């Protein structure tokens, strides 16, 4: 199974393979043979927009699956369309979940989605709750993303420009999909619409589980469909001077700062809230949340790998 971080592979090629990775877990465990992350059900990771599972061995979830497996977790990395609607990506993920359940004999899975992967796992949990024990959104744009609103406005006001931009983005998404072995159709306009504030409001009306009753609030951890919902995100666009990805995220964060809002550079802090909010102010940006690029995250904040390990342990203690 496969699955996405934005421009991870491009940055990786630019930086070169010689860059040493950051710490995996800030020494939060000493015994590699423990059962700290041994959840009852398999963990399935779902990438975001322009995501992938891995490219030539370089993973979207840099070092995270390996470190979860170190102490007992059964982890699967999914791959869906790099750029397309939430519903289409959700159906693709559901088919992979079905394959995982059939292969493992497990009754359910724990879904964890980053960025657009957040709404994607929410869709699966809403439509196929019998497959899902928990759904976790990592910096998911659960009320929409301002960047998507901006691009949608450009497409509406200048259709020709929007078409050209969509063709370029579709080509990039298709390239990522091709070199990662996905084989999915790409539709960047559908992805942009799906992540807009207006369409996410419609999505939330159809799939309300875990959504807070008020903006920036906290939703129900356990919903009526039997699924537990969780979320976390970062709130620092710039975290490591050596990470060239920070430059783009600082620029995109201006969309939020001019509105007086905090963000991880791509998704607003309040928009990331879903179910039980673990934390929304980690010293991480949108790439750091999945330990990108090459583990070049803040040396003064919590390790992203540790956050994933702690969450696996949280699920384990809940009997999930």
C-alpha positions as CSV (number, residue, x, y, z in Angstrom):
1,X,0.0,0.0,0.0
2,X,1.1,3.5,-0.6
3,X,0.5,7.4,0.1
4,X,1.9,12.2,0.3
5,X,4.1,15.4,1.5
6,X,3.9,18.3,-0.9
7,X,7.3,19.0,-2.4
8,X,9.3,16.5,-0.4
9,X,11.0,14.6,-3.2
10,X,11.9,17.8,-5.0
11,X,13.5,19.2,-1.9
12,X,15.2,15.9,-1.2
13,X,16.9,16.0,-4.6
14,X,18.0,19.6,-4.1
15,X,19.4,19.0,-0.7
16,X,21.1,15.7,-1.7
17,X,21.3,12.4,0.0
18,X,24.2,13.5,2.1
19,X,22.2,15.5,4.6
20,X,22.0,13.8,7.9
21,X,18.5,13.2,9.2
22,X,17.2,14.8,12.4
23,X,16.7,12.8,15.6
24,X,13.9,10.2,15.3
25,X,12.4,10.5,18.7
26,X,14.4,12.8,21.1
27,X,15.3,9.6,23.1
28,X,11.7,9.1,24.1
29,X,12.2,5.4,24.2
30,X,15.2,3.3,25.0
31,X,14.0,-0.3,24.3
32,X,13.5,-1.0,20.6
33,X,11.8,-4.3,21.6
34,X,9.0,-2.8,23.6
35,X,5.3,-2.6,22.7
36,X,4.7,1.1,23.2
37,X,3.1,1.6,19.8
38,X,1.4,-1.9,19.5
39,X,-2.2,-0.9,18.7
40,X,-5.0,-3.4,18.5
41,X,-5.8,-2.4,14.9
42,X,-3.4,-1.6,12.0
43,X,-2.5,2.1,11.4
44,X,-3.1,3.4,7.9
45,X,-1.4,6.6,6.9
46,X,-3.1,8.8,4.2
47,X,-1.1,11.6,2.5
48,X,-2.2,15.0,1.5
49,X,-2.3,17.1,-1.7
50,X,0.7,16.3,-4.0
51,X,1.4,13.4,-1.8
52,X,2.8,9.9,-2.4
53,X,3.8,6.8,-0.6
54,X,7.5,6.8,-1.5
55,X,9.7,7.7,-4.4
56,X,12.7,5.5,-4.9
57,X,12.7,4.7,-1.2
58,X,12.1,8.3,-0.1
59,X,8.9,8.3,2.0
60,X,6.3,11.0,2.4
61,X,6.1,10.1,6.1
62,X,9.9,10.4,6.5
63,X,11.0,7.7,9.1
64,X,7.6,7.7,10.8
65,X,6.3,4.3,9.7
66,X,9.6,2.7,10.6
67,X,9.7,4.2,14.1
68,X,6.1,3.2,14.7
69,X,6.9,-0.4,13.8
70,X,9.9,-0.4,16.1
71,X,7.7,-1.1,19.1
72,X,4.9,-3.1,17.7
73,X,2.7,-1.0,15.4
74,X,1.4,-2.6,12.2
75,X,1.6,0.3,9.7
76,X,0.4,0.6,6.1
77,X,1.2,3.6,3.9
78,X,-1.6,4.2,1.4
79,X,-1.5,6.0,-1.9
80,X,-4.4,7.8,-3.4
81,X,-4.7,10.5,-6.2
82,X,-2.1,13.2,-5.6
83,X,-4.7,15.8,-6.5
84,X,-8.4,15.2,-6.7
85,X,-11.7,15.6,-4.8
86,X,-12.0,14.4,-1.2
87,X,-14.8,12.0,-2.2
88,X,-12.8,10.3,-5.0
89,X,-9.7,10.1,-2.8
90,X,-11.8,8.7,0.0
91,X,-13.2,5.9,-2.2
92,X,-9.7,5.0,-3.3
93,X,-8.6,4.9,0.3
94,X,-11.6,2.8,1.3
95,X,-10.7,0.2,-1.3
96,X,-7.1,0.0,0.1
97,X,-8.5,-0.4,3.6
98,X,-10.7,-3.3,2.5
99,X,-7.6,-4.9,1.1
100,X,-5.7,-4.4,4.3
101,X,-8.6,-5.9,6.4
102,X,-8.8,-8.9,4.1
103,X,-5.0,-9.5,4.2
104,X,-4.6,-9.0,8.0
105,X,-7.9,-10.4,9.3
106,X,-8.2,-7.2,11.4
107,X,-11.7,-5.9,12.1
108,X,-10.9,-2.3,11.7
109,X,-8.0,0.2,11.1
110,X,-6.8,3.4,12.7
111,X,-6.7,6.1,10.0
112,X,-4.2,9.0,10.2
113,X,-4.3,11.7,7.4
114,X,-2.1,14.6,6.8
115,X,-3.4,17.8,5.2
116,X,-5.9,16.8,2.5
117,X,-5.5,13.3,4.0
118,X,-7.5,14.7,7.0
119,X,-10.8,15.2,5.2
120,X,-10.0,12.0,3.2
121,X,-9.9,9.8,6.3
122,X,-12.9,11.6,7.6
123,X,-14.8,10.6,4.5
124,X,-13.9,6.9,5.0
125,X,-14.8,7.0,8.7
126,X,-18.2,8.6,7.8
127,X,-19.2,6.4,4.9
128,X,-17.6,3.2,6.1
129,X,-17.5,3.4,9.9
130,X,-17.5,-0.4,10.1
131,X,-13.9,-0.3,8.8
132,X,-12.6,2.4,11.2
133,X,-11.7,2.5,14.8
134,X,-10.2,6.0,14.9
135,X,-9.7,8.9,12.5
136,X,-6.9,11.4,13.1
137,X,-6.4,14.6,11.2
138,X,-2.9,16.0,11.2
139,X,-3.1,19.7,10.0
140,X,-6.2,18.9,8.0
141,X,-8.0,21.9,6.5
142,X,-11.3,20.9,8.1
143,X,-13.0,24.2,7.5
144,X,-11.0,25.0,4.3
145,X,-7.7,26.6,3.4
146,X,-7.2,30.2,2.4
147,X,-4.8,29.2,-0.4
148,X,-7.5,27.2,-2.0
149,X,-9.9,30.1,-1.7
150,X,-7.3,32.4,-3.4
151,X,-6.7,30.0,-6.3
152,X,-10.4,29.4,-6.7
153,X,-10.9,33.1,-7.0
154,X,-8.2,33.3,-9.7
155,X,-9.8,30.5,-11.7
156,X,-13.2,32.2,-11.5
157,X,-12.0,35.7,-12.4
158,X,-9.5,34.6,-15.1
159,X,-10.7,31.2,-16.5
160,X,-7.9,31.0,-19.1
161,X,-5.3,31.6,-16.4
162,X,-7.0,29.1,-14.2
163,X,-7.0,26.5,-17.0
164,X,-3.3,27.0,-17.7
165,X,-2.4,26.8,-14.0
166,X,-4.6,23.6,-13.6
167,X,-2.8,22.0,-16.5
168,X,0.6,22.7,-15.0
169,X,-0.4,21.5,-11.6
170,X,-2.1,18.4,-13.0
171,X,1.1,17.6,-14.9
172,X,3.1,18.0,-11.7
173,X,0.7,15.8,-9.7
174,X,0.7,13.2,-12.5
175,X,4.5,13.1,-12.5
176,X,4.5,12.5,-8.8
177,X,1.9,9.8,-9.2
178,X,3.8,8.2,-12.1
179,X,7.2,8.0,-10.3
180,X,5.6,6.7,-7.2
181,X,3.7,4.0,-9.1
182,X,0.2,5.3,-8.3
183,X,-1.6,5.2,-11.6
184,X,-4.4,7.6,-10.6
185,X,-6.1,10.3,-12.5
186,X,-5.3,13.8,-11.4
187,X,-7.7,16.8,-11.2
188,X,-6.2,19.9,-9.4
189,X,-9.3,22.0,-9.9
190,X,-11.3,19.3,-8.1
191,X,-8.7,19.3,-5.3
192,X,-8.7,23.1,-5.1
193,X,-12.5,23.2,-4.9
194,X,-12.6,20.4,-2.3
195,X,-10.3,22.4,0.0
196,X,-12.1,25.7,-0.4
197,X,-14.0,27.2,2.5
198,X,-17.3,26.9,0.7
199,X,-17.0,23.3,-0.3
200,X,-15.5,22.2,3.0
201,X,-18.6,23.7,4.7
202,X,-20.8,21.5,2.4
203,X,-18.6,18.5,3.2
204,X,-18.9,19.1,6.9
205,X,-22.7,19.2,6.6
206,X,-22.6,15.7,5.0
207,X,-19.8,14.4,7.3
208,X,-20.1,16.2,10.6
209,X,-18.5,13.6,12.8
210,X,-15.8,15.1,15.0
211,X,-16.4,18.7,13.9
212,X,-16.5,21.3,16.7
213,X,-19.8,23.0,17.3
214,X,-18.1,26.4,17.1
215,X,-15.1,27.6,15.1
216,X,-11.8,26.8,16.9
217,X,-13.5,24.7,19.4
218,X,-13.2,21.0,20.1
219,X,-15.4,18.2,18.7
220,X,-16.5,14.9,20.2
221,X,-13.8,12.3,20.7
222,X,-16.2,9.4,20.4
223,X,-19.0,9.8,17.9
224,X,-22.3,8.0,17.4
225,X,-20.8,6.0,14.5
226,X,-18.4,4.4,17.0
227,X,-15.3,6.1,15.6
228,X,-12.9,8.1,17.8
229,X,-11.6,11.4,16.3
230,X,-8.4,13.2,17.0
231,X,-6.3,16.1,15.6
232,X,-3.1,18.0,16.0
233,X,-1.2,20.7,14.0
234,X,1.8,23.0,14.1
235,X,1.8,26.8,14.3
236,X,5.3,27.9,13.2
237,X,5.9,28.4,9.4
238,X,9.6,28.8,9.9
239,X,11.4,26.2,12.0
240,X,14.8,25.3,10.5
241,X,17.1,27.6,8.6
242,X,18.5,24.6,6.6
243,X,15.0,23.6,5.3
244,X,14.3,25.4,2.0
245,X,10.7,24.4,2.3
246,X,10.3,27.0,5.1
247,X,10.6,29.8,2.6
248,X,7.4,28.9,0.7
249,X,5.5,28.2,3.9
250,X,6.5,31.6,5.3
251,X,5.2,33.2,2.2
252,X,1.9,31.3,2.2
253,X,1.4,32.0,5.9
254,X,0.9,35.7,5.0
255,X,-2.6,34.8,3.8
256,X,-3.4,34.0,7.5
257,X,-1.3,36.7,9.3
258,X,-3.1,39.4,7.3
259,X,-6.4,38.0,8.7
260,X,-4.9,37.9,12.2
261,X,-4.9,34.1,12.2
262,X,-2.2,31.5,13.1
263,X,-1.2,28.7,10.8
264,X,1.5,26.2,10.0
265,X,2.1,28.0,6.8
266,X,-0.5,26.2,4.8
267,X,-3.5,25.4,7.1
268,X,-5.0,27.6,9.7
269,X,-4.6,26.5,13.3
270,X,-8.3,26.6,14.1
271,X,-9.2,24.9,10.8
272,X,-7.1,21.9,11.9
273,X,-9.4,21.2,14.9
274,X,-11.3,17.9,14.8
275,X,-12.5,15.7,17.6
276,X,-10.2,15.7,20.6
277,X,-7.5,18.3,19.9
278,X,-4.2,16.9,21.1
279,X,-2.4,20.2,20.5
280,X,-2.6,23.0,17.8
281,X,0.6,24.9,18.5
282,X,3.5,22.5,18.0
283,X,6.7,24.2,16.8
284,X,6.2,22.7,13.4
285,X,5.2,23.9,9.9
286,X,3.1,22.0,7.4
287,X,6.0,19.9,6.2
288,X,7.5,19.3,9.7
289,X,4.3,17.6,10.7
290,X,5.3,14.6,8.6
291,X,9.0,15.0,9.4
292,X,9.9,16.7,6.1
293,X,12.1,17.6,4.5
294,X,14.7,14.9,5.5
295,X,13.9,15.4,9.1
296,X,15.0,19.0,9.1
297,X,12.6,20.2,11.7
298,X,13.0,22.5,14.7
299,X,15.6,21.4,17.2
300,X,13.8,23.2,20.0
301,X,10.4,21.7,19.6
302,X,8.8,18.2,19.9
303,X,10.0,15.7,17.4
304,X,7.2,14.8,14.9
305,X,8.2,11.2,15.2
306,X,7.6,11.3,18.9
307,X,4.2,12.9,18.4
308,X,3.2,10.0,16.1
309,X,4.6,7.4,18.6
310,X,2.7,9.1,21.5
311,X,-0.5,9.0,19.5
312,X,-0.1,5.3,18.7
313,X,0.3,4.7,22.4
314,X,-2.8,6.8,23.1
315,X,-4.7,4.6,20.7
316,X,-3.3,1.5,22.3
317,X,-4.4,2.6,25.7
318,X,-7.9,3.2,24.4
319,X,-8.0,-0.4,23.2
320,X,-7.8,0.7,19.5
